[in-house]
Every structure is written in structure tokens, then in C-alpha cells.
Amino acid sequence: MKIPQHWQEFIDKFHQQFDSEIVYDIVRVFQNEEEIEERYTTYEFTDYLPNYIPIADDSGGQVAVISTNEKDTTVYLTSYGTLIESDFKILDRNLVHWMSRKFSFGSEEYDDNQSLENQQNIYHLEEDKISLKMSQFPELITFFKNTYKIKNLCLPENYPKLEAIFGFQDGYAYNSVTNTFLYGESEGDFKESWLVIATNYFADPFFIDFDEVQQNFPVYFAYHGAGKWSPIQISNSILAFQEKLKTIYQHRFNKEELIKIVANEIVSPNEFWEEVHESILNLPERTEEKQAQKYEETDWQEAELYITNIGPNKMKIVSLLKENFNLSGTEALQMSKQERILLRKGYLKWIEKDVQQLENLGATVEVVHLS
């Protein structure tokens, strides 16, 4: 069973918006590979739909499935009782857009097939263009063949697969909801020559500029949601960046060593590396074994997560509150002034991500165990 990369990108965004097993009182979104595999096996997808995986269902036996083919991002509707590809109906053109439509399981077929076809044509054309361009630069291929996912430090956690790299540009160079390109040449625009090579937990992009091949592709970082793109150079070359990530990954459970490694990057003022350094300083002292044990013992304990001090990154916390509670900017700003803000209630398994996100931003949190 193969899980496509675009599902992982979707589920990361899903966890930032929802903390319950059932959403909109009826839809159960499968939130990890174990849940998908359990239904894939139980309903014998291997025999009936080997090239598709179930990703959500409703209370009436209907199931949403996606293809294991990275280039097909369509969400299809079938039922556990049939599982016949020829009977599929189209729910939406991709998972994120389906989420924006509140995971509609409507009986009518999705009525935007022309838009879906246009999007698929764009994807195929752009994937081919990027693949051809990248094939000229072995260092780019090398980077994507050896990636390091580093959690909780503002560093790369998500990477595209080579066969689906254009889809990874969604939200930066391209908007899949409106089928429009977002780049421009004005100050603060995302440039057409830029390529997003990774993102962190906050969806902040790491990118290169194809126009800088002679400089061995310096790596840049920018904050997402700032209203404009303000690149910060964080490495002299993509391969040097890869080596730095490898070193950090190898020492990810050694706080003292991490501090030394990242401190070497702050030879001159650099907002990005300074933020990474601050995140390391705020890390708890945990060995790999202790962290694994902690998750095993507390994953399914119910708890409430409170923000007791928003810390130095006020506007990022305000933005998080705005998105989490669907508030206006003014309402989120007012909420941020509360002495104790109830952000989330749910299982510790899901709350842990929020804790790390908030602590990385310098906020003080309190987790209240309910059972």
C-alpha cells in the first residue's frame, strides 16, 4: 500500500484545523497510515481497488478514496459494498479543496469537472517542465534523494516527491482552488524562478532560485502569511544545506550539541537561524527512548491545552488564534489578551503538536489532564 505525498500534506493541514475523530458530525477522516491500512485490509482493497486507498468515510457506508498515483489528486466516492472503479463519482479535485467544502459527501457528482480537467492539464504540463529543468542539475536530484525531517525546530518537516514536485508549490507559486499562478515580478511577489524544496510545520517555505545555478543554488527561507515574501538566505548552496540538516538530524536528541551546531550559523544577524537557536533552547531534555515511552503512555489521555503567556511572537499567536477559531483579526487580537486561553481539547496524541508549535513560538502553555 502506497501513501501519496499529497495526502501527507493534506493531513498536516487537517491536524492544524481539527482535533476530533469525527468532523461535521458525520465524516470520519483517517488520520494516520495505520487507520488507512486497517480499512484497506479489512475491506480487501488489494483484491478490488489495489491502486486506491480509503481516506475518509461517513455513517452510511460511503467511502472517499484517492489514487496511489501522485499525479492524480482527485478525491473519488464509492462505497464499501461495491469498490468498483467504473462506478466512482468525483467528490473534488483535491483533498485540501474538499476540506474547504466541509468534506461534502453529496449524492450528486461534483459539478466542476471542467475545472478539474483544466487543473490536471496544468499539473501534467508543469510537472513535465520542472522535471526537465531539474534533470539538468544533479545536485537537486541528490538533495531530494536524501531528505531529513526535523520536527519542532522550524526546520524542514515536509518534502515533495520528485514525481509530484509541482503539486508541492500549491499555495506559493500556484493556487489549486482557483487554478491560478501566484508569482509576479513586484517586490514581495513569489518569483517564477523560485522552487519550494521543503516546508516546516508552519508551512513556511524553503526554496531555491533557478537563476542562481552558477552560485550552486543558495537556499532561502520566508515566513508564510506575512503578506509578502521576504527571502532570508540560510545557506550558500543546496548541498551545504543538506549536510547541515543531516548533522542536525543526527544530533536531534542531543540538546547541547544542537546548540553548538546552530550557533555556528549565526555568524551575522540571521532571523531564521536565530529562531531555530531559540527553539532549541526551549526544547525539553528528552532522550529518544524517553520520548518514545512518553508517547506510548499518554497518547490517548484526554487533556485541555491552555496558552498562559503568548510570548514574544505576538502576531504569530494572533494568526494562529484567528485560524483556529475562525475569528476576525480584531477578535483574535482581543482573545490574545486573555490571561488563560483554552486552545484545544482532545487526546494528548494530537495536542502534543500544538504544544511544540506554541513553545517554538515562545509561548507558555499549560496542559490539563482530564483522565
C-alpha positions in Angstrom: 0.0 0.0 0.0 1.5 3.3 -1.1 0.5 6.6 0.5 0.9 9.6 -1.9 2.7 12.7 -0.7 -0.3 15.0 -1.2 -2.2 13.0 1.4 0.5 13.8 4.0 0.4 17.5 3.1 -3.4 17.4 3.5 -3.3 15.6 6.8 -0.8 18.1 8.2 -3.2 20.9 7.4 -6.1 18.9 8.7 -4.4 18.5 12.1 -4.0 22.2 12.3 -7.7 22.8 12.0 -9.3 19.7 13.7 -8.6 17.7 16.8 -11.6 15.3 16.8 -12.1 11.9 15.1 -15.4 12.9 13.6 -15.8 16.2 11.8 -19.1 18.0 10.9 -20.8 15.3 13.0 -20.7 12.7 10.2 -17.3 12.4 8.4 -14.5 10.3 9.8 -11.1 11.3 8.4 -8.5 8.6 8.7 -5.7 10.5 10.4 -2.7 8.2 10.1 -1.3 5.4 7.9 -2.4 2.8 10.4 -6.0 3.7 10.2 -5.8 3.7 6.4 -4.1 0.3 6.3 -6.6 -1.2 8.7 -9.5 -0.3 6.4 -7.5 -1.2 3.3 -7.0 -4.7 4.7 -10.5 -5.1 6.2 -12.4 -4.2 3.1 -10.0 -6.1 0.8 -8.8 -3.2 -1.3 -5.9 -5.4 -2.5 -8.5 -7.5 -4.4 -10.9 -4.8 -5.6 -9.0 -1.5 -5.7 -5.3 -2.1 -5.3 -4.4 1.3 -6.7 -6.5 3.3 -4.4 -6.6 3.9 -0.6 -9.5 4.9 1.7 -9.1 8.3 3.4 -12.5 9.0 4.9 -16.0 7.6 5.3 -19.4 8.5 6.6 -22.0 6.8 8.7 -23.8 5.4 5.6 -21.1 3.1 4.2 -19.8 5.6 1.7 -16.0 5.9 1.5 -13.7 8.6 -0.1 -10.7 7.2 -1.9 -7.7 8.6 -3.6 -5.3 7.1 -6.2 -1.8 6.0 -5.2 -0.6 7.7 -8.3 1.0 11.0 -7.2 -0.2 12.8 -10.3 -3.9 12.1 -9.7 -5.0 14.2 -6.7 -8.8 13.6 -7.3 -11.0 12.6 -4.4 -13.4 9.8 -5.5 -16.6 8.5 -3.9 -17.5 4.8 -3.7 -19.0 2.5 -1.1 -17.6 -0.3 1.0 -20.2 -2.6 -0.6 -19.1 -2.1 -4.2 -15.5 -0.9 -4.6 -15.7 -0.8 -8.3 -13.6 1.8 -10.1 -16.0 2.2 -13.0 -18.7 3.3 -10.5 -16.6 6.1 -9.0 -18.1 9.6 -8.6 -15.9 12.6 -8.3 -16.1 14.4 -4.9 -13.4 17.0 -5.5 -10.3 17.8 -7.4 -8.0 17.5 -4.4 -8.1 16.8 -0.6 -7.5 20.4 0.6 -10.2 21.8 -1.6 -12.6 19.0 -0.4 -11.7 20.0 3.2 -12.6 23.7 2.3 -16.1 22.3 1.2 -16.5 20.7 4.6 -15.9 17.2 3.3 -19.1 17.0 1.3 -20.3 13.5 0.6 -23.2 14.9 -1.5 -25.1 12.3 -3.6 -24.7 14.5 -6.7 -21.5 14.2 -8.7 -19.0 17.1 -8.3 -20.1 19.6 -10.9 -16.8 21.2 -11.6 -15.3 18.6 -14.0 -14.1 21.2 -16.5 -12.1 22.9 -13.7 -10.8 19.5 -12.6 -9.7 18.7 -16.2 -8.0 22.1 -16.5 -6.2 21.6 -13.2 -5.0 18.2 -14.2 -3.7 19.5 -17.6 -1.8 22.3 -15.7 -0.3 19.8 -13.3 0.9 17.4 -16.0 2.4 20.3 -18.1 4.1 21.9 -15.1 5.4 18.6 -13.7 7.0 17.8 -17.0 8.5 21.3 -17.2 10.0 21.1 -13.7 11.2 17.5 -14.2 13.0 18.5 -17.4 14.6 21.5 -15.7 15.7 19.6 -12.7 17.2 16.8 -14.8 19.9 19.3 -15.8 21.1 19.8 -12.2 22.3 16.6 -10.4 22.7 18.5 -7.1 18.9 19.0 -7.0 18.2 15.3 -7.6 20.8 14.4 -4.9 19.0 16.7 -2.4 15.6 15.1 -2.9 17.0 11.6 -2.7 18.4 12.2 0.9 16.0 14.3 3.0 15.9 14.8 6.7 12.6 15.5 8.5 13.4 17.5 11.6 10.4 18.2 13.9 9.8 21.1 16.4 12.7 23.3 15.3 11.2 25.4 12.5 13.4 23.3 10.1 12.1 21.2 7.1 9.5 18.6 8.0 7.8 18.2 4.6 9.4 17.5 1.2 8.0 16.9 -2.2 8.4 13.7 -4.1 10.3 14.1 -7.4 7.3 13.0 -9.4 4.9 15.4 -7.7 7.0 18.5 -7.1 4.7 20.9 -8.8 1.9 20.0 -6.5 4.1 21.0 -3.6 4.2 24.5 -5.0 0.5 24.9 -4.2 0.0 28.0 -2.0 3.3 29.5 -3.1 3.6 29.7 -6.9 0.2 28.2 -7.6 -3.4 28.2 -6.2 -5.1 24.8 -6.8 -8.5 26.2 -5.7 -8.6 28.9 -8.3 -6.3 27.3 -10.8 -4.2 30.4 -11.0 -0.4 31.1 -10.7 0.6 33.4 -7.9 4.1 34.5 -9.0 5.0 38.1 -10.1 7.9 40.4 -10.5 6.9 43.1 -8.0 8.7 43.4 -4.6 7.2 40.9 -2.2 5.9 38.6 -5.0 6.8 34.9 -5.3 9.1 34.8 -8.3 8.6 32.4 -11.2 12.2 31.2 -11.0 11.8 30.1 -7.3 11.2 26.4 -6.4 9.9 25.3 -3.0 12.0 22.4 -1.9 10.6 21.9 1.7 8.3 23.4 4.3 8.3 23.4 8.1 5.4 22.7 10.4 4.1 26.3 10.0 4.1 25.9 6.1 7.0 28.4 5.9 8.8 27.5 2.6 12.5 26.7 1.9 13.3 27.5 -1.7 15.9 28.0 -4.4 16.2 30.2 -7.4 16.8 28.6 -10.8 18.5 31.8 -11.9 21.3 31.1 -9.3 22.6 27.9 -10.7 26.1 29.5 -11.0 26.1 30.1 -7.3 25.2 26.4 -6.6 21.7 27.2 -5.6 21.7 29.2 -2.3 18.8 28.2 -0.1 16.3 30.8 1.1 13.6 30.8 3.8 10.5 33.1 4.1 7.7 33.4 6.6 4.3 32.3 5.2 1.3 34.5 5.8 3.3 37.7 6.2 1.5 39.5 3.3 4.7 39.4 1.1 7.6 37.2 0.5 10.8 38.4 2.2 13.6 35.9 1.4 16.3 35.2 4.1 19.4 33.4 2.7 20.1 30.5 5.1 22.7 28.5 3.2 25.3 29.2 0.5 24.2 26.1 -1.5 21.6 23.4 -1.5 24.1 20.6 -0.8 25.6 22.6 2.1 22.1 22.9 3.4 21.6 19.2 3.1 24.7 18.4 5.0 23.7 20.9 7.8 20.3 19.2 8.1 22.0 15.8 8.2 24.2 16.9 11.1 21.2 18.4 13.0 19.2 15.2 12.4 21.9 13.0 13.7 22.1 15.0 16.9 18.3 15.8 17.2 18.1 14.3 20.7 21.3 16.0 22.0 20.3 19.5 23.0 23.8 20.6 24.0 25.2 19.6 20.7 22.4 21.1 18.7 23.0 24.5 20.4 26.7 24.3 19.3 25.8 23.3 15.7 23.2 26.1 15.2 25.2 28.7 17.0 27.8 28.4 14.3 25.3 29.5 11.7 24.7 32.8 13.5 27.9 34.4 12.4 25.9 37.5 11.4 22.3 38.5 12.2 20.1 35.9 10.6 16.5 35.9 11.7 15.9 32.3 10.7 18.9 30.7 12.4 18.2 32.8 15.5 14.7 31.4 15.6 16.0 27.9 15.3 18.5 28.5 18.0 15.7 29.9 20.3 13.6 26.8 19.6 16.5 24.5 20.6 17.0 26.4 23.8 13.3 25.8 24.6 13.5 22.1 23.9 12.8 19.8 26.9 15.6 17.4 27.9 14.4 14.2 26.4 16.3 11.2 25.1 14.9 9.2 22.2 13.9 6.4 24.5 12.1 8.7 26.9 10.2 10.4 24.2 9.0 7.1 22.7 7.9 6.0 26.2 6.1 9.2 26.8 4.0 8.9 23.6 3.2 5.3 24.3 1.9 6.0 27.9 -0.1 9.2 27.2 -1.2 9.1 23.6 -4.9 8.5 24.3 -5.2 10.5 27.5 -7.7 13.4 27.2 -6.5 16.9 28.1 -7.1 20.6 27.6 -4.4 22.9 26.2 -4.2 26.5 27.5 -2.0 29.4 26.5 -1.0 31.2 29.7 1.5 33.6 28.1 1.6 34.4 24.3 5.4 35.3 24.5 7.4 37.4 22.1 5.8 36.3 18.8 2.5 38.1 19.4 1.3 38.3 15.8 2.0 34.7 15.0 -0.1 33.7 18.0 -2.8 36.0 16.9 -2.7 34.5 13.4 -2.9 31.0 15.0 -6.0 32.0 17.1 -7.6 33.6 14.1 -7.3 30.4 12.1 -8.1 28.0 14.9 -11.3 29.8 16.0 -12.3 31.3 12.6 -12.1 34.8 14.1 -11.6 38.2 12.6 -8.2 39.9 13.1 -9.7 42.2 15.8 -11.4 39.3 17.6 -8.2 37.2 17.6 -6.2 40.2 18.9 -8.7 40.6 21.7 -8.6 36.9 22.6 -4.7 37.0 22.7 -5.1 39.5 25.7 -6.8 36.9 27.9 -4.7 35.6 30.8 -5.6 32.0 30.0 -6.7 30.9 26.6 -8.3 27.4 26.0 -6.8 26.5 22.6 -7.7 22.9 22.3 -9.4 19.9 24.0 -8.6 16.3 22.8 -6.2 13.4 23.1 -2.6 14.2 24.0 -1.6 12.4 20.8 -2.9 15.4 18.9 -2.3 18.1 21.5 1.5 17.4 21.5 1.9 19.0 18.1 0.2 22.2 19.3 2.4 22.3 22.4 5.5 22.1 20.3 4.2 24.7 17.9 3.4 27.1 20.7 6.7 26.5 22.6 8.6 27.0 19.4 7.0 30.4 19.1 8.0 31.2 22.7 4.5 30.9 24.2 4.0 29.4 27.7 1.4 26.6 27.8 -0.4 24.5 30.3 -1.7 21.0 29.7 -4.5 19.9 32.0 -5.1 16.1 32.1 -8.8 15.2 32.2 -8.4 11.4 32.8 
